[in-house]
Amino acid sequence: MRALLHDEVIAVEGNLADDSGILFVDSLHFPDVPRTYSPSTADRHVEAALISDVHVGSEEFREDAWQRFADWLHTEQAESVEYLLVAGDMVEGVGVYPGQDEELDIVDIYDQYETFSEHLKDVPGDMEIVMIPGNHDAVRLAEPQPAFDEELPEIMSAHDASISGNPSTVTVEGVSVLMYHGVSLDELIAELPDERASYEKPHRAMAQLLRKRHVAPQYGGMTRIAPEEKDHLVIDEVPDLFHTGHVHKLGYGTYHNVLTINSSCWQDQTDFQKSVNLDPDVGYAPIVDLETLDLTVRQFV
């Protein structure tokens, strides 16, 4: 019972008392991922770099680390890295938290995206890029978040990147990748015991989302959810790879053969993060071999 959240869907077996309406539960079942799930893989040796939370526009943006990462992508070691998947928060945004204006290096949101686009040009021109928004980006906060409007894709025209909503499932070389920025991870970490969800091991919280088959299983809490006719946050199809960001921590594991990766950030600790005791992992780039789903983690700080 300690893994349950309000509003999530479960199945139970038991007996209903005739006189009181009380259900005596013998067993409880989550929607879950089948333990026998077998992920799909690419039919050739090709790799993808998974990043998030670049936060261009922040005074703490690590431009030096980004440049080392971009330079590495041009080396022989990275010649098989053909995809870059960005799980939100490309820029720092404006007015996201109290006192943020004092921590901005670029105060105009459109200038932030123009600068991000310039940094994106450092990436090899033949890389395919897929991006989704996060809570610092210039879209609505309520999930599911739509893709950017027409103006921002024009600003970020480098590489003709594919920009999708949050969450999105994309297929890369036959591998199904669920990309979700990860705002609901805060809620899971606050609600569940440490052994099931923590900032130090964010992949455990990701496993809980897979177990619940929903990226934001609790309604009415910290995660803002748009009241739409269809629930677009349900994990209908089991992904081969689950990629999140948001919490600025590196974490990876497998859950019932699904590879789970939270891809850290490119921003040093801000005063706001210090006030909430968040110590970020900076400048990591998880690299996934899509043929084997083997993972290599590189740091550029």
Summary of the structure (lengths in Angstrom):
residues: 301
radius of gyration: 19.7
end to end distance: 41.3
largest distance: 72.8
contacts: 1019
relative contact order: 0.20
helix: 21%
strand: 28%
